[in-house]
Amino acid sequence: AEAGTEARGAIVCISPWNFPLAIFTGQIAAALVTGNSVIAKPAEQTPLIAFRAVEMLREAGVPEDIIQLLPGDGASVGAPLTADPRIAGVCFTGSTEVAKLIEKQLAETAAPDAMLIAETGGLNAMIVDSTALPEQAVRDILASAFQSAGQRCSALRVLYVQKDVEKKMLAMLKGAMEALNVGDPWLISTDVGPVIDDEAQASIGDYCKKKGLEGRLIAKLEAPAAGRFVAPHVFRVKGIEEMEREVFGPVLHVATFDADDIDAVIAGINRKGYGLTFGLHTRIEGRVQHFVDGIHAGNIYVNRNQIGAVVGSQPFGGEGLSG
C-alpha cells in the first residue's frame, strides 16, 4: 500500500447534538471507508438517534465488532475514551475548548501517529457595506443568526455594518425581526424554535440579561413562557475583540465601521483566531476578491446567508481555532 493509505485502527467518533444524524454518520462513514473500526460516542442529549443509526448500519451489513456505540456524557465516557492508548485517533465535532482538551490528552497518552480531526466553533462575522442591497442583507442576517435558534457552528455571531447605512439597516433589521415567530418547531409557521436543554437556556438567558444591564440591547423578541425558549436578541458591541466566547444561541452582536477602516476590520476578525464561516454583502466586485484574499475562513459566502453548506457539492471546514 502507498504511504498514508493504510487503516489506522480504532477511531473514536464524538459527535454533537445539533446535527445528530448527519455529523454522527458522516464521521463513522469516513472512518469505515478508510478501513478502520469505530467507537461512536454521540452527544448525551441525542443518544436515541445515534442508536437507531447504528442499528441501520448493522442491518445494512456493517459487522457488529467494527462499530460500537458508547453513549454517555463527556466526563464519564468521552474522557476515558480519548485517554485510552489503544485508540488510533479521534474525530470530534464540538467546542474549541473540548477539542483542545482532547488534543492535550492525545499528546500525553496516544501513539505518536494518532490523529485528531476536529471541527469546532466559530465567532463568525458578516460585513455589510454601503453598497449592499438592504432587503437581501437583512433576510440573510436573520437566517444566519436566528435559524435553528442560532444553534449552528456556522451561525452569524458578529455583524459589521458600515456607518453610512447603519440607521437604515438597523431599522429594517428590527422590523424584520418583529415578523419572526418563536415557538413550536413542528409548526410550519415557526421561525425560531427552542434551544437544546435547560442548561443552554439558562446560560444564554444569563448572558442576555448581563448585556441588557450593560445598556447594549438593540432589539429583542418575546419567547413563550413554557418550554426551553430563548428569544432572539441583538446587542451592540465595538467589535469582535469584545467577544470572550461563542454564545451558541439566537444572539447577534452588531458593530459599525467607517469605509476607510475595512482592512482594520479584516485584521480584527483574523486576530480573534477563529475561521469557520464569513459573510459579505457588497456590490463592489473588487471588494469581494479583497475579502477572499484577506479573511482567514474555511467558508466565505457573498450576498447570501452563511449557513447551510450544500451537502455533496460544497466542502465545509474551518481554519485556526475552528478546526
DAWOSUL-V400487 format. One record per residue. RES is the residue in one small letter. PSI is psi as a letter, one per 20 degrees, with the letter a starting at -180 (NA if undefined). Layout:
((RES/PSI) (RES/PSI))
This chain:
((a/q) (e/q) (a/p) (g/i) (t/i) (e/q) (a/q) (r/h) (g/c) (a/p) (i/p) (v/p) (c/o) (i/o) (s/r) (p/r) (w/i) (n/h) (f/m) (p/i) (l/g) (a/g) (i/h) (f/g) (t/h) (g/g) (q/g) (i/g) (a/g) (a/g) (a/g) (l/g) (v/i) (t/j) (g/j) (n/r) (s/r) (v/p) (i/o) (a/p) (k/o) (p/r) (a/q) (e/h) (q/i) (t/l) (p/h) (l/h) (i/g) (a/g) (f/g) (r/h) (a/g) (v/h) (e/g) (m/h) (l/g) (r/h) (e/h) (a/i) (g/i) (v/p) (p/q) (e/h) (d/i) (i/h) (i/p) (q/p) (l/p) (l/n) (p/q) (g/r) (d/r) (g/h) (a/g) (s/h) (v/g) (g/g) (a/g) (p/h) (l/g) (t/i) (a/i) (d/p) (p/i) (r/i) (i/q) (a/i) (g/r) (v/p) (c/p) (f/p) (t/p) (g/b) (s/q) (t/h) (e/g) (v/h) (a/h) (k/h) (l/g) (i/g) (e/g) (k/g) (q/g) (l/h) (a/h) (e/h) (t/h) (a/r) (a/q) (p/h) (d/j) (a/p) (m/q) (l/o) (i/o) (a/p) (e/o) (t/b) (g/a) (g/q) (l/m) (n/p) (a/q) (m/q) (i/p) (v/o) (d/a) (s/i) (t/i) (a/q) (l/o) (p/g) (e/g) (q/g) (a/g) (v/g) (r/g) (d/h) (i/g) (l/g) (a/g) (s/h) (a/h) (f/i) (q/q) (s/k) (a/k) (g/j) (q/l) (r/q) (c/h) (s/i) (a/q) (l/p) (r/h) (v/o) (l/p) (y/p) (v/p) (q/p) (k/h) (d/h) (v/j) (e/g) (k/g) (k/g) (m/g) (l/h) (a/g) (m/h) (l/g) (k/g) (g/g) (a/h) (m/h) (e/i) (a/i) (l/q) (n/p) (v/p) (g/b) (d/o) (p/i) (w/i) (l/p) (i/h) (s/i) (t/p) (d/h) (v/o) (g/a) (p/r) (v/r) (i/h) (d/r) (d/h) (e/g) (a/g) (q/g) (a/g) (s/g) (i/h) (g/g) (d/g) (y/g) (c/h) (k/g) (k/g) (k/h) (g/g) (l/h) (e/i) (g/k) (r/i) (l/p) (i/g) (a/q) (k/q) (l/r) (e/q) (a/q) (p/q) (a/h) (a/p) (g/r) (r/m) (f/q) (v/p) (a/q) (p/p) (h/q) (v/p) (f/q) (r/p) (v/r) (k/h) (g/r) (i/h) (e/i) (e/i) (m/o) (e/h) (r/r) (e/p) (v/o) (f/m) (g/a) (p/m) (v/p) (l/p) (h/p) (v/p) (a/r) (t/r) (f/q) (d/q) (a/h) (d/i) (d/j) (i/g) (d/h) (a/h) (v/g) (i/g) (a/h) (g/g) (i/g) (n/h) (r/h) (k/h) (g/i) (y/r) (g/l) (l/f) (t/q) (f/p) (g/q) (l/p) (h/o) (t/q) (r/j) (i/o) (e/g) (g/h) (r/h) (v/g) (q/h) (h/g) (f/g) (v/g) (d/h) (g/h) (i/p) (h/n) (a/q) (g/h) (n/o) (i/p) (y/p) (v/p) (n/l) (r/r) (n/r) (q/k) (i/r) (g/l) (a/p) (v/o) (v/p) (g/i) (s/i) (q/o) (p/q) (f/p) (g/r) (g/a) (e/r) (g/c) (l/i) (s/j) (g/NA))
